[in-house]
Amino acid sequence: MLAAPTISKDPNSEPALNHELLYAAGLEHVRRLASRIWTDYNVHDPGITTLELLSYALTDLSYRASFPVADLLASATGNAREMKKQFFTARKILPNRPLTLLDYRKLLIDLAGVRNAWLQPAALTYYADTIKGTLSAEDSGQPGIKPVNILGLYDVIVDFDATEVAKQSEVMETVRERLQANRNLCEDFVNFRRVQTQTFLLCCELELSPEADVSRVEAEIYFAVEQYLAPSVRNYTLDEMLARKKADGTPFAVDEIFNGPALDCGFIVDDELARADLREKIYLSDVISEIMDVDGVRAVRDIVVNPRGASGSLENKWIVPVASGKKAVLDREGCRLVYYKRNMPVTADQTRAAERYNELLETARAKAEEKQNYDLDIPLGNYRQPGTYYSFQNHFPALYGLSADGLNGGADEKRKALAFQLKAYLLFFDQVMSNYLAQLSRVKELLSADPDLQHTYFSQVVDTFLDFEKIYHANPGPKLEGIVEDTDSFADRRNRFLDHLIARFAEQFTDLAHISYTALGATRQDMIEIKCAFLSDYPALSSERSLAYDYTLQGAADLWDSENISGLERRLARLLGIPNLTRRNLSSIAHDIYAEIDTTPDDEFRWRIHEKNTKGVVLSSSTRYLTRKLAEQEMRTAISFALVPSGYERKVAGNKKHYFNIVDATGEVVGRRIEYFDTPAQMEQAIADLMEYLRANYSDESMYLIETILLRPEKQADPFLPICVDPNCADCGEEDPYSYRLHVILPAYTARFSNMEFRRFTEEVIREETPAHILPRICWISLEDMARLEKAYRAWIHLKAGVDQADRTAKLEEFVNVLFAVRNVYPSQRLHECDAPEGKQKFLLGQTALGTMKD
């Protein structure tokens, strides 16, 4: 709504919105360019008339460009639905998975049945034998033993609402599930227990007002004192948070309100949560203050708080200590409250007092467990048809014959021809302004992450002047699109729009684009797909960057061929352009009906890859192979090179048809597409479709991220991880291989990962994205090592989930041995003579290895 809904009498100071200023600027420009041949600038001159009308039309364009952004992004139908496609709501984009202890406490208090919760570091100490280089659970007392305190483990303490053991067990299971679903990388939860309590007795004499309800007063006193001894945590609605003020009087910003994990029952304030910790001391003055706040209490004559069963008097009655790690509670049966009204003793109805007390408890519990569907609405603009254009030719005086009335009936053919000629001349200006508004009407498409967008320049036909069909002569729509933007221009502009959107999240793909273009031969279209996938998945990539995988899930879809991976793996995959985010086989490609090996009559073998839906052959072998194994190896090689743009060789047949082959790094053909295309565009589309299909179904690009804290021994027979005691060794984790360490295992044999420049870039991204307190060990391993590790890793995944406990010790030992035995391998390189041509790849000290990979 406008602050002042009036029309100003003064002309707009913005030149683009002021007709007179635009006309003056245009006239000055004409004088500067054509003063020698055009000297008549009076209003009767047709050029001046045209200039005036153009200036008027431009103010309309400028006015529409000044619409609020919400109006420009609005849709004619389904406005709210379309806006949600365009933007992430506050609840979706601002919260993060729990990171701090307060975050985890919020997450647990949000559960029904949990009144409060605490996380404390769990004590776990191993002993390193610095002479033998081994770890053990016990201190042998021998020389060279060094204690190793394992970090990242936590005990969980829960304060339940319910008193029934069965109900508490049910709530505790829910606590375990929620914590495991929100576990941080390289951390784990060890022990779960109910908070221990210490009981106190309250004895006091109180003076009440004459009209006070004694039963109500007693119930509210017990409730207030218990809240002081063990404060519950209040939750707030969104409206309450927006109305709250900080200590300095300033309101909470939206990002501050949504900071932390997204909860089901509203918001919890950090300061209040910090104060709701286990109390270490009871201050009698605070208890008196709580009692005096109860309506009807006039004075506290006498008061004492003592631990139940305490013998003798306290050293200081005003400060009563609470046992460490215990929750202070009142024994209401043992408390003694004496009331007076006008010095006359009065008593409370215990039945009514108990009913009021339970009512207070139930009200507080219901408020804490009330589900709230809270979020901030996306501002909805008004759809104002910004693309609608009305030709400025219609505003010319009737004498020109351009308006809807046309020329008078006495006009001859020459006059009509002149009118058409003027229409065609003015159409140039019409088309520019019409296209401007077409572009303005597509702002929401330009600023979207839709991977199917095909244009960044938009145009529209000017059909609002008389006889426009005769001027265009034919349907101009497709022609305009082809003239306005070609494929390269679209890819360049689309990438720049996506870079702008990504930069709004403080992210960038400049380095990936550079290395992909220079080292891998990627196209701008490839980067469009990667960036769109990144933007669409950004809420999870942002909030879950420190999230670990849930190892307690036991479903088949949660163990292997599964999306149950860590948030860091998901984020790294998106940043590196890896399309398949699942945990899966990386050492072998599944041979199903879509990738089959056929036997030829002469006992030689070929391979084919069928498209999943049409069953058509999208790739096949370039020759025959003597054995099935050789055919499978060549198929793997062909798929590997077909996944990168540099693996395609474009060719033209004798009949001018276009086709392509798959070639390896030496240019040898390793795969063929037996299909011919009429145009290069059709061939390029087929290449793009093939790459997308292979990435989704046959890509062996991925990684295994293994947290060593999960490999700690849980049973007596479980093996320990090896340690490094050599001060000159920097390849492993010194005496502590468990605390905040992880292994990142990648296949060294894929097409992109075989490129050393891309490999160095990948390592840099991994180190930048890994949380600062975690040390990653990055290892690029061979196909043979990957096959061994993959088998052991898969067995351990099932073992950790509790699905298959058979041969536990043997499986753990096998996995640990393979994990710490694999080593980096490098693609083969060759040394060239000093006078080798510039095109030969250089061998750079510190950056190039002769290679350890098998060809």
C-alpha positions in Angstrom: 0.0 0.0 0.0 1.3 3.5 -0.9 2.4 5.6 2.1 0.8 8.7 0.5 -1.9 7.7 -2.2 -1.7 11.0 -4.1 -0.4 12.1 -7.4 2.4 14.8 -7.2 2.0 18.0 -9.2 5.7 18.2 -9.8 7.3 16.3 -12.7 9.3 13.2 -11.9 13.0 14.0 -11.4 14.0 10.6 -12.9 14.7 11.2 -16.6 13.4 7.8 -17.6 10.0 8.7 -16.1 9.8 12.3 -17.3 8.5 12.8 -20.9 9.9 16.3 -21.2 13.4 15.4 -20.1 13.5 12.4 -22.5 12.3 14.6 -25.4 14.9 17.2 -24.6 17.6 14.6 -24.4 16.5 13.1 -27.7 16.3 16.4 -29.4 19.8 17.4 -28.3 21.1 14.0 -29.6 19.4 14.7 -33.0 21.0 18.2 -33.2 24.4 16.8 -32.4 24.2 14.1 -35.1 22.2 15.7 -37.9 22.4 19.5 -37.5 23.8 19.9 -41.1 20.9 18.2 -42.8 18.1 18.7 -40.4 17.3 22.1 -39.2 13.6 22.2 -38.7 12.8 21.0 -35.1 9.3 22.4 -34.9 6.3 20.3 -34.0 5.0 20.0 -37.5 8.0 18.0 -38.5 7.3 14.2 -38.7 10.6 13.4 -37.1 9.8 15.6 -34.1 6.4 14.0 -33.9 8.0 10.6 -33.9 10.5 11.7 -31.2 7.8 13.0 -29.0 5.8 9.8 -29.2 8.9 7.6 -28.6 9.7 9.6 -25.5 6.2 9.1 -24.3 6.4 5.3 -25.0 9.7 5.1 -23.2 8.2 6.5 -20.0 5.8 3.6 -20.0 8.6 1.1 -20.3 10.5 2.8 -17.5 7.4 2.9 -15.3 6.9 -0.9 -15.7 10.6 -1.5 -15.0 10.2 0.4 -11.7 7.5 -2.1 -10.5 8.3 -3.8 -7.2 10.2 -7.0 -7.7 7.3 -9.0 -6.2 5.0 -7.6 -9.0 7.5 -8.5 -11.7 7.7 -12.1 -10.3 4.0 -12.5 -9.9 2.0 -14.9 -12.1 -1.4 -14.5 -13.7 -2.6 -17.7 -12.1 -1.5 -19.7 -9.1 0.6 -16.8 -7.8 1.3 -18.3 -4.4 2.2 -21.7 -5.8 4.5 -20.2 -8.4 6.3 -18.0 -5.8 7.1 -21.1 -3.7 8.8 -22.5 -6.8 10.8 -19.4 -7.1 11.9 -18.9 -3.5 12.7 -21.0 -0.4 10.7 -20.0 2.6 12.4 -18.9 5.8 11.7 -22.2 7.6 13.2 -24.1 4.7 16.4 -22.2 4.1 17.4 -20.5 7.4 17.4 -23.4 10.0 20.4 -25.8 10.1 20.9 -29.2 11.5 22.1 -29.1 15.1 25.7 -28.1 15.6 26.1 -27.0 19.2 25.0 -28.6 22.5 22.2 -26.1 22.8 21.0 -27.1 19.4 20.8 -30.7 20.4 19.0 -29.8 23.6 16.4 -27.9 21.6 15.9 -30.9 19.4 15.2 -33.2 22.3 13.1 -30.8 24.3 10.9 -30.5 21.2 10.0 -34.2 21.6 6.8 -35.1 23.4 7.5 -36.5 26.8 10.9 -34.8 27.2 10.9 -32.0 29.8 14.6 -31.2 29.5 17.7 -32.8 28.2 21.5 -32.4 28.5 24.5 -33.7 26.6 27.8 -34.2 28.3 31.2 -35.3 26.9 31.6 -39.1 27.5 34.9 -40.3 29.0 36.7 -42.8 26.9 40.4 -43.5 27.3 42.6 -45.8 25.3 46.2 -46.5 26.0 48.9 -46.2 23.3 52.0 -48.3 23.4 54.4 -45.9 21.8 57.1 -48.7 21.6 55.0 -51.4 19.9 52.7 -48.9 18.1 49.4 -50.4 19.3 46.3 -49.3 21.2 44.6 -51.1 24.1 41.7 -50.6 26.4 43.7 -51.1 29.6 46.9 -49.6 31.0 49.4 -52.4 31.1 51.8 -50.4 33.3 54.6 -51.0 30.9 57.1 -48.3 29.8 56.0 -46.2 26.9 52.2 -46.3 27.6 50.4 -43.0 26.8 46.7 -42.4 27.6 44.6 -41.3 24.7 41.4 -39.5 25.4 38.9 -40.0 22.6 36.9 -36.9 21.7 33.5 -36.5 20.0 31.5 -38.9 22.2 28.5 -37.8 24.3 26.3 -39.0 27.1 22.6 -38.1 26.9 20.7 -37.3 30.0 16.9 -36.9 29.8 14.3 -35.4 32.1 11.0 -37.1 31.4 7.5 -35.7 31.8 6.0 -39.1 32.5 6.8 -41.2 35.6 5.8 -44.6 34.1 8.8 -46.7 33.2 7.2 -48.1 30.0 6.4 -44.6 28.8 10.0 -43.4 29.6 11.4 -46.3 27.6 9.2 -45.4 24.6 10.3 -41.7 24.8 14.0 -42.7 25.2 13.8 -44.7 22.0 12.4 -41.7 20.2 15.3 -39.7 21.7 17.8 -42.2 20.2 16.2 -42.1 16.8 16.2 -38.3 16.6 19.8 -38.0 17.7 21.0 -40.5 15.2 19.1 -38.8 12.4 20.9 -35.6 13.4 24.3 -36.8 14.3 27.3 -34.6 13.5 30.3 -35.9 11.5 32.8 -37.7 13.6 30.6 -37.7 16.7 28.5 -40.3 18.4 26.2 -40.8 21.3 27.2 -43.4 23.8 25.0 -43.6 26.9 21.4 -42.7 27.3 20.0 -42.4 30.9 17.3 -40.6 32.9 18.5 -37.7 35.0 19.1 -38.5 38.6 17.2 -36.6 41.3 17.9 -35.2 44.7 14.8 -34.6 46.9 14.3 -31.5 49.0 11.8 -30.5 51.6 10.2 -27.0 51.9 8.9 -25.8 55.2 7.5 -22.3 55.6 4.9 -20.1 57.4 3.0 -17.7 55.2 0.7 -14.8 55.8 -2.1 -14.7 53.2 -4.6 -12.0 52.2 -8.1 -12.5 53.6 -9.7 -13.3 50.2 -7.0 -15.7 49.1 -8.0 -19.3 48.1 -5.6 -21.3 50.2 -5.9 -24.5 48.0 -5.0 -22.5 44.9 -2.1 -20.7 46.7 -0.6 -24.0 47.8 -0.8 -25.5 44.4 0.8 -22.5 42.7 3.5 -22.3 45.4 4.6 -25.9 44.8 4.4 -25.3 41.0 6.5 -22.1 41.2 9.2 -23.5 43.5 9.5 -26.7 41.4 9.9 -24.5 38.3 12.7 -22.6 40.1 14.5 -25.9 41.2 14.3 -27.4 37.7 13.3 -24.8 35.2 11.3 -26.0 32.2 12.0 -24.5 28.8 9.4 -22.3 27.3 8.6 -22.4 23.6 7.4 -19.4 21.6 5.2 -18.9 18.6 6.5 -17.1 15.6 4.3 -14.0 16.4 5.7 -14.0 20.0 9.3 -14.1 18.6 8.6 -11.3 16.2 7.3 -9.2 19.1 10.1 -10.0 21.5 12.9 -7.6 22.1 16.6 -8.1 23.0 18.2 -6.8 26.1 19.1 -3.6 24.2 15.5 -3.1 23.1 16.1 -4.1 19.4 13.8 -6.7 17.8 15.1 -10.1 16.7 16.0 -10.4 13.1 14.4 -13.1 11.0 17.7 -15.0 10.6 18.2 -14.9 14.4 14.7 -16.2 15.1 15.2 -19.2 12.7 18.8 -19.9 13.8 19.3 -23.5 14.9 17.3 -26.6 14.1 13.8 -26.4 12.8 11.5 -27.5 15.7 7.9 -28.8 15.6 6.6 -26.9 18.7 7.8 -23.3 18.1 11.0 -21.6 19.1 13.3 -21.9 22.1 15.4 -18.9 23.1 19.1 -19.7 23.7 19.5 -17.5 26.8 16.5 -19.2 28.5 17.7 -22.6 27.5 21.2 -21.9 29.0 19.5 -20.9 32.3 17.5 -24.1 32.3 20.6 -26.2 33.2 20.9 -28.4 36.2 20.9 -26.2 39.3 24.0 -26.5 41.5 22.8 -24.2 44.4 19.4 -23.2 45.8 19.3 -19.6 46.9 16.7 -19.2 49.6 16.1 -15.6 48.7 15.1 -16.7 45.2 12.7 -19.2 46.6 11.1 -16.4 48.8 10.8 -14.3 45.7 9.0 -17.0 43.8 6.6 -17.5 46.7 5.9 -13.8 47.0 5.0 -13.6 43.4 2.0 -16.0 44.0 -1.2 -14.0 44.1 -2.6 -14.0 47.7 0.7 -14.2 49.5 1.4 -11.2 51.8 4.5 -12.2 53.7 6.9 -15.1 54.4 7.2 -15.4 58.2 9.7 -18.3 58.1 11.2 -20.6 55.5 13.7 -23.4 55.2 14.8 -25.7 52.4 16.7 -28.9 53.3 17.7 -32.1 51.5 15.6 -35.0 52.5 17.4 -37.2 54.9 19.9 -34.6 55.9 21.2 -34.9 59.5 21.9 -31.7 61.3 21.6 -28.1 60.2 23.1 -26.7 57.0 26.2 -24.7 57.1 24.4 -21.8 55.4 20.6 -22.0 55.2 20.5 -19.3 52.6 22.6 -21.3 50.1 21.7 -24.9 49.8 24.0 -27.1 47.6 22.6 -29.6 45.1 24.5 -32.8 44.3 26.5 -32.6 41.1 24.7 -33.8 38.0 21.3 -34.2 39.8 18.0 -32.5 39.4 16.5 -30.9 42.5 12.9 -31.9 43.1 10.4 -31.3 45.9 8.9 -34.1 48.0 5.5 -32.5 48.3 4.3 -35.2 50.7 7.1 -34.3 53.1 6.8 -30.5 52.8 5.1 -28.5 55.5 3.3 -25.2 54.6 1.5 -23.3 57.3 -0.9 -20.4 56.4 -2.3 -17.5 58.3 -5.0 -15.0 57.6 -5.1 -12.1 60.1 -2.9 -14.2 62.4 -5.4 -17.1 62.4 -4.2 -20.4 61.0 -6.0 -21.8 58.0 -5.6 -25.0 56.0 -5.8 -26.0 52.4 -8.1 -28.6 50.9 -5.5 -31.1 49.7 -7.8 -32.6 47.1 -8.5 -29.2 45.5 -4.8 -28.3 45.8 -3.8 -31.4 44.0 -6.3 -30.8 41.2 -5.0 -27.3 40.7 -1.4 -28.5 40.8 -2.1 -31.1 38.1 -4.0 -28.6 36.0 -0.9 -26.3 36.1 1.3 -29.2 35.1 -0.9 -30.3 32.3 -1.3 -26.7 30.9 2.5 -26.3 30.8 3.0 -29.7 29.2 0.3 -29.1 26.5 1.9 -25.7 25.7 5.4 -27.3 25.3 4.1 -30.1 23.1 1.7 -28.1 20.9 2.6 -28.5 17.3 3.0 -25.3 15.3 3.0 -24.9 11.6 5.0 -21.8 11.5 6.7 -20.0 8.6 6.9 -16.6 7.0 4.8 -16.1 3.9 6.5 -15.2 0.7 5.5 -11.7 -0.3 2.9 -12.0 -3.2 3.0 -9.3 -5.7 0.2 -8.2 -8.0 0.4 -9.5 -11.5 0.4 -6.3 -13.7 0.9 -7.8 -17.2 4.3 -6.2 -17.6 4.7 -7.8 -21.1 1.6 -6.3 -22.7 2.6 -3.8 -25.4 0.4 -1.4 -27.3 2.1 0.0 -30.5 3.0 3.7 -30.3 2.0 4.0 -34.0 -1.6 4.2 -32.8 -0.9 7.5 -31.1 0.2 9.3 -34.3 -2.1 12.0 -35.7 -4.9 10.7 -38.0 -3.2 12.5 -40.9 -0.4 9.8 -40.9 -2.9 7.0 -41.5 -1.3 4.7 -39.0 -4.1 4.4 -36.4 -6.9 1.9 -36.4 -8.9 4.2 -38.7 -6.3 4.0 -41.4 -6.2 6.4 -44.4 -9.3 8.1 -45.8 -11.1 6.5 -48.7 -9.6 8.9 -51.3 -6.0 7.8 -50.7 -4.3 6.4 -53.8 -2.0 3.4 -54.0 1.1 5.5 -53.7 -0.2 7.1 -50.5 -1.0 3.7 -49.1 2.4 2.4 -50.0 4.0 5.3 -48.2 1.9 4.5 -45.1 3.0 0.9 -45.2 6.6 2.0 -45.6 6.3 4.3 -42.5 4.7 1.4 -40.5 7.7 -0.8 -41.4 10.2 1.9 -40.4 8.4 2.5 -37.1 8.2 -1.3 -36.5 11.9 -1.2 -35.7 11.2 1.0 -32.6 8.1 -1.0 -31.8 10.0 -4.3 -31.9 12.7 -3.0 -29.6 10.3 -1.7 -27.0 8.0 -4.8 -27.3 11.0 -7.1 -26.7 12.0 -5.0 -23.8 8.7 -5.7 -22.1 8.8 -9.4 -23.1 12.1 -9.6 -21.3 10.6 -7.8 -18.3 7.8 -10.2 -18.1 10.2 -13.2 -18.0 12.2 -12.0 -15.0 11.0 -14.9 -12.9 12.3 -17.4 -15.5 15.7 -15.7 -15.9 16.1 -15.9 -12.1 15.0 -19.5 -11.7 16.9 -22.8 -11.4 14.8 -24.5 -14.0 17.2 -26.7 -16.0 14.7 -26.9 -18.9 14.9 -23.1 -19.7 15.9 -22.7 -23.3 16.1 -18.9 -23.7 17.4 -15.9 -21.9 16.4 -13.4 -24.6 12.7 -13.1 -25.2 10.7 -11.4 -28.0 7.1 -10.9 -28.9 5.2 -9.9 -32.1 3.8 -6.4 -32.2 0.3 -7.1 -33.2 -1.5 -4.0 -31.9 -1.3 -1.8 -35.0 -3.3 -1.9 -38.2 -2.3 -4.4 -40.9 0.6 -5.8 -38.8 0.3 -9.1 -40.7 1.2 -7.4 -44.0 4.2 -5.8 -42.5 5.6 -9.0 -41.0 4.4 -10.9 -44.1 4.7 -14.3 -42.3 4.6 -15.7 -38.8 7.7 -14.1 -37.2 7.7 -16.0 -33.9 10.3 -18.7 -34.6 12.4 -16.4 -36.7 12.6 -13.8 -34.0 13.8 -16.5 -31.5 16.5 -17.7 -33.8 17.7 -14.1 -34.6 17.7 -12.9 -31.0 19.8 -15.7 -29.4 21.9 -18.6 -30.6 23.0 -21.6 -28.6 26.4 -20.2 -27.4 24.8 -16.9 -26.4 22.1 -18.7 -24.4 24.7 -20.9 -22.6 26.9 -17.9 -21.7 24.0 -15.8 -20.4 22.3 -18.6 -18.6 25.5 -19.4 -16.8 25.8 -15.8 -15.7 22.3 -15.7 -14.4 22.9 -18.9 -12.4 26.2 -17.5 -11.1 24.2 -14.5 -9.8 21.8 -16.7 -8.0 24.6 -18.9 -6.5 26.4 -15.8 -5.4 23.4 -14.7 -3.4 24.1 -17.8 -1.2 27.8 -16.8 -1.0 28.8 -19.8 -3.2 30.7 -19.9 -6.4 31.4 -22.4 -9.3 34.1 -20.3 -11.0 36.9 -22.8 -10.2 34.9 -25.9 -11.2 33.9 -24.2 -14.5 37.5 -23.2 -15.2 39.0 -26.6 -14.6 36.1 -28.3 -16.5 36.6 -26.1 -19.5 40.4 -26.2 -19.7 41.2 -29.7 -18.6 38.2 -31.7 -19.4 36.6 -30.0 -22.4 33.3 -29.5 -20.7 30.7 -27.2 -22.3 28.8 -24.3 -20.8 25.6 -26.5 -21.1 27.2 -29.0 -18.7 27.8 -26.3 -16.1 24.1 -25.2 -16.4 23.0 -28.7 -15.4 25.4 -28.8 -12.5 24.5 -25.3 -11.2 20.7 -26.0 -11.5 21.1 -29.2 -9.5 23.1 -27.3 -6.8 20.5 -24.5 -6.5 17.6 -26.9 -6.3 19.2 -28.9 -3.6 20.7 -26.0 -1.7 18.5 -26.0 1.5 19.9 -29.5 2.3 23.4 -28.7 1.0 23.6 -25.7 3.3 21.9 -27.0 6.5 23.3 -30.5 6.4 26.9 -29.9 5.5 28.0 -31.3 8.9 25.4 -34.1 9.1 26.6 -37.7 9.3 24.8 -40.7 7.9 22.3 -42.6 10.1 24.0 -45.9 10.8 21.1 -47.2 12.8 18.7 -47.6 9.9 18.3 -51.2 8.8 16.2 -51.1 5.7 17.7 -52.4 2.5 17.3 -48.9 0.9 19.2 -47.4 3.8 22.3 -49.6 3.6 23.5 -50.0 0.0 22.4 -48.3 -3.2 21.2 -45.8 -0.7 20.8 -42.0 -0.3 21.6 -42.4 3.4 24.9 -40.6 3.1 26.5 -37.7 5.0 25.6 -34.1 4.3 29.3 -33.5 3.5 29.2 -36.2 0.8 26.1 -34.8 -0.7 27.6 -31.3 -0.8 30.9 -32.4 -2.2 29.1 -34.3 -5.0 27.1 -31.2 -6.0 30.2 -29.0 -5.9 32.2 -31.4 -8.0 29.4 -32.1 -10.5 28.8 -35.7 -9.5 25.2 -36.5 -10.4 24.7 -39.8 -8.6 24.6 -39.2 -4.8 24.0 -42.7 -3.7 26.3 -45.1 -1.8 26.8 -47.8 -4.4 29.3 -50.0 -6.1 32.2 -48.1 -7.6 34.4 -51.0 -8.7 31.9 -52.7 -11.0 29.2 -51.7 -13.4 26.0 -53.7 -13.1 25.4 -55.9 -16.1 21.7 -56.0 -16.5 19.4 -56.0 -19.6 20.5 -52.4 -20.3 24.2 -53.4 -20.6 24.5 -56.9 -21.9 27.3 -59.0 -23.4 26.3 -61.0 -26.5 28.0 -64.0 -27.9 28.7 -63.9 -31.6 28.7 -67.0 -33.9 32.5 -67.1 -34.0 32.8 -67.1 -30.2 33.9 -63.5 -30.0 32.2 -60.9 -27.8 30.7 -57.5 -28.2 29.0 -55.2 -25.7 26.0 -52.9 -26.0 24.3 -50.4 -23.7 20.5 -50.2 -24.2 18.4 -47.1 -23.3 16.3 -48.0 -20.3 12.9 -47.0 -21.7 13.1 -47.4 -25.5 15.5 -50.4 -25.4 17.4 -48.7 -28.2 21.2 -49.1 -28.4 22.8 -45.9 -27.3 26.4 -47.2 -27.3 28.2 -50.3 -28.6 31.6 -51.7 -29.0 33.9 -50.7 -31.8 35.3 -54.2 -32.4 35.0 -57.7 -31.2 36.9 -59.2 -28.2 38.3 -62.7 -27.7 37.0 -63.0 -24.1 34.1 -61.7 -22.1 36.4 -60.1 -19.6 38.1 -58.0 -22.3 34.7 -56.9 -23.6 33.7 -55.8 -20.1 36.9 -53.9 -19.6 36.4 -52.1 -22.8 32.8 -51.3 -22.0 34.0 -49.8 -18.7 36.6 -47.7 -20.5 34.1 -46.5 -23.1 31.6 -45.5 -20.4 34.3 -43.7 -18.5 35.3 -41.5 -21.5 31.7 -41.1 -22.6 31.0 -39.3 -19.2 33.3 -36.4 -20.1 32.9 -34.0 -23.1 36.5 -34.6 -24.2 35.7 -38.2 -24.9 33.6 -37.5 -28.0 34.9 -37.4 -31.6 32.5 -35.7 -34.0 32.6 -36.9 -37.6 30.8 -36.2 -40.9 30.0 -39.1 -43.2 30.3 -39.1 -47.0 26.5 -38.4 -47.3 27.0 -35.3 -45.2 25.3 -37.0 -42.2 26.8 -36.4 -38.8 27.8 -39.1 -36.2 30.1 -39.5 -33.2 32.5 -42.0 -31.6 33.9 -42.4 -28.1 37.6 -42.1 -27.9 40.2 -42.5 -25.1 43.0 -40.2 -24.1 45.1 -41.3 -27.1 42.3 -40.7 -29.6 41.6 -44.4 -30.2 38.0 -45.3 -30.8 36.6 -47.4 -27.8 32.9 -47.1 -28.5 30.5 -46.2 -31.3 27.0 -44.8 -31.7 25.5 -46.4 -34.7 23.2 -43.5 -35.7 23.4 -40.7 -38.1 22.0 -37.2 -37.7 20.9 -34.6 -40.2 22.3 -31.5 -38.4 25.1 -30.8 -35.9 22.5 -29.6 -33.4 20.8 -33.0 -33.5 24.1 -34.7 -32.9 25.0 -32.4 -30.0 21.6 -33.1 -28.4 22.2 -36.9 -28.7 25.6 -36.5 -27.1 24.0 -34.5 -24.2 21.3 -37.1 -23.8 23.8 -39.9 -23.7 26.0 -38.2 -21.1 23.0 -37.6 -18.9 21.8 -41.2 -19.2 25.2 -42.6 -18.4 25.7 -40.3 -15.5 22.5 -41.4 -14.0 22.9 -45.1 -14.5 26.5 -46.1 -15.1 28.7 -43.4 -13.5 31.5 -44.7 -11.2 32.3 -41.2 -10.0 31.6 -40.9 -6.3 33.3 -41.4 -3.0 33.2 -43.2 0.3 33.4 -41.1 3.4 34.3 -43.2 6.5 34.3 -41.8 10.1 36.9 -43.5 12.2 35.0 -42.7 15.4 32.5 -45.4 14.3 35.3 -47.9 14.1 36.1 -47.8 17.8 35.8 -51.2 19.6 32.4 -51.9 21.0 33.1 -55.5 22.2 36.1 -57.0 23.8 37.2 -58.9 20.6 36.9 -55.9 18.3 40.2 -54.7 16.8 41.8 -51.3 17.4 42.9 -49.1 14.6 46.6 -48.9 13.8 48.5 -45.9 15.2 51.7 -44.1 14.1 54.4 -43.5 16.6 57.2 -42.5 14.2 57.7 -38.7 14.7 58.8 -38.5 11.0 55.6 -40.1 9.7 52.8 -37.7 8.6 50.7 -40.3 6.8 48.4 -41.3 9.7 46.9 -40.1 12.9 49.6 -40.3 15.5 48.4 -41.9 18.8 44.8 -41.0 18.3 43.2 -42.4 15.1 39.6 -41.9 16.2 39.0 -38.3 17.3 37.6 -36.0 14.5 39.2 -38.0 11.7 37.7 -39.4 8.5 38.8 -41.1 5.3 37.6 -39.9 1.9 38.1 -42.7 -0.6 37.8 -41.9 -4.3 38.3 -44.0 -7.5 41.4 -42.9 -9.3 40.5 -44.7 -12.5 37.5 -42.6 -13.7 37.9 -40.2 -16.6 37.7 -37.0 -14.7 39.5 -38.3 -11.6 42.4 -39.5 -13.8 43.1 -35.9 -14.7 45.6 -34.6 -12.2 44.4 -31.0 -12.4 40.9 -32.1 -11.6 42.2 -34.3 -8.8 44.1 -31.5 -7.2 41.0 -29.3 -7.5 38.9 -32.1 -5.9 41.3 -32.4 -2.9 41.2 -28.6 -2.4 37.4 -28.6 -2.4 37.3 -31.5 0.1 39.6 -29.7 2.5 37.7 -26.4 2.2 34.3 -28.0 2.8 35.3 -30.4 5.6 34.6 -28.8 9.0 37.7 -27.1 10.4 38.0 -29.4 13.5 38.0 -32.6 11.3 41.1 -34.0 9.6 40.3 -35.7 6.3 42.6 -38.3 4.8 42.1 -38.3 1.1 43.0 -41.4 -0.9 42.7 -42.1 -4.6 42.8 -45.9 -5.0 43.0 -48.3 -7.9 40.2 -50.5 -9.3 41.6 -53.6 -7.6 41.8 -51.8 -4.2 38.3 -50.4 -4.6 36.9 -53.9 -5.2 38.5 -55.1 -1.9 37.5 -52.0 0.1 34.0 -52.0 -1.3 33.3 -55.5 -0.2 34.6 -55.0 3.3 32.9 -51.6 3.6 29.6 -53.0 2.6 29.9 -55.8 5.1 30.8 -53.2 7.8 27.8 -51.0 6.9 25.4 -54.0 7.6 27.4 -54.9 10.7 27.2 -51.4 12.1 23.4 -51.3 11.5 23.0 -54.5 13.4 21.6 -56.3 10.3 24.3 -59.1 10.1 26.4 -59.8 13.1 27.9 -63.0 11.9 31.7 -63.2 12.0 31.8 -59.7 13.5 35.5 -59.8 14.5 36.6 -61.1 11.1 34.6 -58.5 9.2 35.9 -55.6 11.4 39.5 -56.8 11.0 39.1 -57.2 7.3 37.7 -53.7 6.9 40.3 -52.0 9.1 43.1 -53.8 7.3 41.9 -52.9 3.9 41.1 -49.3 4.8 44.6 -48.7 6.2 46.4 -50.7 3.4 45.0 -48.8 0.4 47.4 -46.2 -1.1 47.2 -43.4 -3.6 47.8 -44.3 -7.2 48.6 -41.9 -10.1 47.9 -42.1 -13.8 50.8 -42.9 -16.0 52.9 -40.0 -17.3 55.9 -39.8 -19.6 59.0 -37.8 -19.6 59.6 -35.8 -22.9 62.8 -34.5 -24.4 63.7 -30.8 -23.7 62.9 -29.9 -27.3 59.6 -31.7 -27.3 56.7 -29.7 -29.0 54.6 -27.3 -26.9 51.6 -29.6 -27.2 53.3 -32.3 -25.1 52.2 -32.4 -21.5 54.9 -31.0 -19.2 56.3 -33.0 -16.2 56.1 -30.5 -13.3 58.1 -31.2 -10.1 55.8 -31.5 -7.1 52.7 -31.8 -9.3 53.3 -34.7 -11.6 53.9 -38.4 -10.9 55.2 -41.0 -13.2 52.2 -43.1 -12.3 51.3 -46.2 -10.4 48.0 -47.1 -12.1 47.7 -50.1 -14.4 46.7 -49.2 -17.9 
